Amino acid sequence: MFAIAQAFYKTLAAHNSRDWWDTNRGTYDKELKPFALALLDDLSAPLAEIAGEPVKGKLFRPHRDVRFSKDKTPYNTHLHMMWEMQVDVAEAPVFFFGIGTDYVTAGAGRMGFDKPMLEDWRKFVDLDTKRVQNIIAGVQSHGFALREPALKRVPSGFAPDHPAGNLLRMKGCVATKDIGTPADIKGALLTAFREVAPLNHLLLQIAEA
């Protein structure tokens, strides 16, 4: 499946047009989409055990939202899906999986915090710095990397040399790693999700505070 997906998206990247999609969408409709939907369903129950909460799967649509983008190419050149924790908070953490032209990644977190969550994140990082750093370090020890901070400087109200300055400069928190092309994709994903789950447990605690 990895070879089929990456070959499809590499060709799509070179011919990103409606005409090409209409001619070649059979690969997506008959192979990629059924694979993704089955994976979302198959992993929901075991992932809920890892998360400690029910999860709901979502397959991202192939069409890009180009309304506010300078790039008007109509289709995404990747297959992305996620499982969102079903909890009664506005900022529910997610687990995700993606296949692109040159990557196969698993990860977890929140791409962007809304204002209340961002404020709570900063307060939590500041007040419980060591614990947050230990959780992040544990996730990183399994090969996960955090997205680069959105801000160049530590936000006002915190020491410029704060020991967790890199975390305070974030406006979301996501950890990802490339998992290669394992023969047992379900097993590999569940292993990766167990490794990164402490990040989502942390984010859920902050969201529920």
Residue, then its C-alpha position, 0 to 999 in steps of 0.5 A: m500500500f505504501a508503494i501504491a500511495q506514494a507513487f500516486y501522490k508523486t504523480l499527482a504532485a507533478h500533474n495537480s489538476r482536475d483533469w488528472w484527478d478525474t482520469n486517475r481517481g480510481t486508485y484513490d477510490k478503490e485502493l487508498k480510501p478503502f485502506a484508510l477507512a478500514l485502518l481508521d475503524d480497525l484501530s479505534a478500539p485498541l487506540a481508545e484503550i491507549a488513549g484512555e478515552p473513546v476516539k473518533g476517526k476522520l479521513f481528511r478529504p483529498h481536495r485542498d481549501v484554496r480560498f485563502s492560499k496563494d497555492k491554487t493546486p486543487y488536491n492534497t498530495h498526501l493521505h492523512m487521517m486522525w483519531e480525536m479523543q472524544v472528551d468534553v473539552a474544546e481542545a481534544p488531543v488527536f493521534f494522526f497518521g499520514i503518507g506523503t510523497d516521501y514520508v510515512t509519519a505517526g504523531a499526536g498533539r494539537m496543531g494549534f491552541d485557541k486562546p484559553m488553551l494557549e494561556d493554560w499551556r503557558k501557565f502549566v509549562d511555567l508552573d510545572t516545568k520539570r514535569v512537562q519537560n520530562i514528559i516531552a523528553g520521554v516522547q522524544s526518546h522514542g524518536f518523536a520530534l516536536r514541531e518548531p515553535a511558532l514564536k521567535r521569542v518567549p512571550s511577555g510575562f515570562a523570563p527570556d531565559h526560561p528553562a522551557g522557553n522553547l515550549l512557551r514559544m509554541k502555539g500548539c504542540v505536536a510530536t511526529k516521527d517517521i515510521g518507515t514502511p512496516a509490514d504490520i502497519k497496525g502494529a507499528l502504529l499502535t506501538a507509536f501511539r503508545e510511545v506518544a500517548p503521554l503527550n496527549h494525556l498531558l494536553l488533555q489534563i491542561a484542557e480539562a484544568 
